[in-house]
Amino acid sequence: MKDQFFFSGRTETSKKSMQFAKSNEVLIIIHYGYDTSRGKHISSCRRYRWQWQARFFVHGWPLDLKMFEYQFITLKENGYRCIGLDLRGFGMSAKPWQDYNYDVFADDIQKVMNELKLEQKFAIVGFSMGGGIVMHYVAKYYPNTLSHVVFMGAAAPSLTKRDGYPHGQDRAFCDQIITRLMQNRPKMISDFGNMLFHNPESQGPEMANWLFAQSMAAAPYATLTSAKSLRDEDLRNDMQMISDRNLPVAVFHGLHDKVCPFDLAKVMNNGIEGSKLVQFNESGHALNIEEKEKTNEELMKFIT
């Protein structure tokens, strides 16, 4: 049997792909795709020229693009155009039995950019693992149409401590996640979901169930393998490359983050010259949900 996957896009106002370029209310949703029988990436979207500035969102582990629901709605209502990406292995994207690391994810983002043919300036936002992927993507490709970068609760430049780098989590933190994924993935995912918030009770069980459903939709192999990348990736050289390029960079981070400790935000702020640190005093890791109004206000203020 041939394995065939595809990019797909849609707007809230029309199913016709050409209306992406005409509608004033655009939300594009991208699903990763690869046609192994043809050895190439394919897309169900027609080719067109994108005419407006866009905001490109990269989700965190092990969620999908739906985690940005509260950003998409508010930004759209305020005239911002958003693009959401389901990384390979997550959400509704294809789930090939292949590598899941930051280099692969960065290459996928670039393929999407080539497909969209963004001619105007765009901003890119990465949450948690998505923040690390964005850091690697910007360092590797540095598109000339990139205008702003936002690291949101980012697992960067390294989630785990290592020689000469006493920041972030102990390696055992990720090792335990990996071990538990192999033993009881649903229980591990449920427990991890409780770590996302400063005050889990304030969000209610419905929010936890919603995030749990997103996480369980990911491929088990993608969840496991990308967890190893979260543990092992070291992006300090990428961070220096971004600093050297003098891009407008903002670091959004929850003060009470139990997944990506707040000291990672300080490392990024100090390591990227001219970057702006935005501290979320009432949030844990999922700052875009716990302080959604502030997140949206700061995004609109920074990305003009």
N, C-alpha and C positions, 0 to 999 in steps of 0.2 A: 504494500500500500504506500502511496506517495504521501509524504508529509508536506502539507501546504499551509502556510500561515499568511497573514496579511496585516498591513497598516489599515486602519479605518478611521474616518473622521466624521463628525457630525456637528451640526449647530442645533440650537434650541428652536430655531425658526424655520429650518428647511433641511431636507435630506439631500438636496442637490449640492454636490461638492462645489460647483461654480459659485454658489451663493456665499461661500466663505469670503470671497473677494468683494461681495457687494453688500452684505449685511452690515448694519451698524451695531449689531448686537452679537458678537462672535465669541463662541466658546468652542475651541477645537479640542477633541479628545483623540489621542494617538495610541494605537496599540501596535506593539512591535511585531514584525512579521518576517519570515524567511521561508523561501521555497527551496527545500533541499533537493528536489528533483531537478530544478533548473540552476541551482547554485547561485542564486541571486536574491536580493531583497526586492519585494514587489509591493505595490500599493494599489488600493482600490480608489484612491483619490486621483482626479485628473490633475494635470500640471497647470499651475497658474502662478501669477505674480502677486505676492503678498504686498499690500500697499500701506499698511499701518504698523506702527510700533506694537510689539507684542511682549507679553510676560510669559516666560517659559518655566514651568514648575516640574521639579523632579522629586518624587516622593521618597519616603524613608522605608527602612526595613521593619517588618515584613508587610507593609501596607501597600496601597496603590493610589492612583491619582484622586480617588474619592476623598482622601484625607484632607484635600484642599477645598472641600465643598464651601466652607464659609468664606474663603478668599474668592473663589470664582464668582459667587453670587454678588458679593459686595463690590468687587472690582468691576464686574460687568455693569452693574447699575450705575457706576461712576464713570463709565466710558472707557474703561481699560479692556484690552483684548488679551485673553489668556489662552495658553496652550498647556494642556496637561498630558503627561506621558506615563503610560504603564510600562515600567521597565520589563525587559524579557524575563519570563518566569513568574511574573506577578500580575495580579488583576486579571484582565481579559486578554493579556498578551500571550503570544506563543510561549510554550514551555519546553524548549528543546533540551535534550540531555547533553549539554555542552558546558563550557566554562562560564562561570558567573563571577567576574572580577571587575575592578574599576576600569581597566583598559577596555574590556569588552563593552561595558555599559557606555563609556565615553564614545566609542566607535558607533554604537547604536544611536546616540544622540546626534552625532554628526550626520549619519545617514538620514535621520528625520529632518535635520536642517537642510540638507541637500534636496530632500523631497519637497519641503515647503518653499524653498527658494526665497528666504527672507531677505528682502532688499533694504528695508528700513532698519533702524537700530532696534535691538531687542534687549531685554533684561532677562537674566536667568536666576531662579531661586531654587536652592537645594536644601531639603530638610533631612537631618540625621545622616544616614548613609548616603542619601541623595546629595547632601552637602559635600561629602568627600568625593562623590562622583563628579559633581560640578567643579570642584577644585581641580581634579585631574583633567576634566574636559577642557576647561579654560586654559590650563597650562599646556596641554597637548595641541589644541587646535587654534585657540585664540582668534575666533572669527572677527573680521574687521567691522562687522555690524553690531558687535556686542557693546552695550552701553553701560550696564550696571550688573553687579553680582551681589546676591544676598545669600549669606550662609545662615540658615535657620536651625538652631539646635544641632549644629553640624558635628558629625563624628570625624573631626579633622583638626590638625593635620595628621594625628594618629589617635585612635580611640584608646589604645593601650600603651602603658608605660614601656619604655625600652631604654637601652644605654644612652645616657645623655639627655633623656627626655622623661622627667619624673611626673608627667601629667596624665590625666585620664584614669582609666580603669586598670586594675591589675589584669594580667593575661588570664588569670583563673576565672575572672568574670565571664569572659567569652568562652573559655573552655567548658564552663558549667552549662552555658546556653547550648553549646554544640552537643554535649553529652546528653542533655535532657531532650533535645530535639530527636535524638535517636531512640529515646526510651518512651517518651509520651509527648508527642508534639502538641496536641491540644492543651494539655495542662501547662506546658512551658509557655505557649503563646498566651494563655489566659493570665498567668503570673506576670509575664512581661508587660501585658497591657496595664496591669495595676501599677507598674513603675512609671507609666507615661505622665502621670498627673501629680502635682503637688498635693492635691486633696482629692483622691479618687471618688469619695462619697459625693462631692459636690456635683459631679457629672452624671451620677445615676447609673443604674445597671444597663439602661438602654444604650448609652454611649459606649460602654464597655462591650456590649454585644455587637454593636455596629463595627467597631474596630476589630473585634475578634473575627467576624465574618470576612472582613477584608483580608486579614492575615491568613486565615485558613484557605482562602482562595488561591494563595500562592502555591507553586509547585513545591513539594517537600524537598526535592533535590536542590532547587534554586534557593530555598530558605536556608538549608544547611550550608551550601557552598558559599553563598554570599556572607553568611555569618563568619565563616573562616576569613573571608576578605576583610570584613570589618575588623577582625582581630589583627590581621597581618599587614594591612596596607600602611605604608609610611609615606606621607605626602609633604614632608618638610621641604623638599626641593621644589615641588609644585607650588607651595605657598610662597616661596621666594621668587619664583618666576612671575606669579601674579603681582607681588609687591613691585617688582621691577617694571611692570607694564603700566603702572599708575592708573589703573581702572578705579572708578568709584565702587567701593566695596562696603557693605554693611554686614555686621555680625549681630544677629538677633539670638538671644539666648536666655532661657529661664534660669533664674537664680537658684532654684531648688531642683535642678535637673539631676535625676538619679541614674540616667543612662549615659549621657555625655556631660560629665561634670563641668561646672561653670568655668573652671580654670582653662578648659579648652578655648572658650571664648576669649579669655585674656591672651592666650598664646596667639590666636589668630589676629586679634586687635594689635598686639605688639609686633607681630611678624609681617603684617601687611601695612606698609606705610600709607598713611592717610585714611585708613579704614575707620568706620564709625561703629562704635559698640552701643547697641541698644539693649538695655537690661530689662528683663521682664520679672518684676519683683514678686508677682503672685503666681508664677508658673513653674511647673516642672519641665519635662521634656516636650510635651505637646502644647507649646505656648500658643500655637495658632488656633487651638481650641479653648484652652483655659482663659486666654486673654485675646480672644478673636478680634474684638473691636480695636484694641491697641495694635495688634498685628496688622490689620488692614490700614489703619491710619498711618502707621510708620511706613508701610510699603508704598502707599500713595504719596507720602511726603518725600520719601527717598527717591523713588522712581518717577520722575516727572516727564 
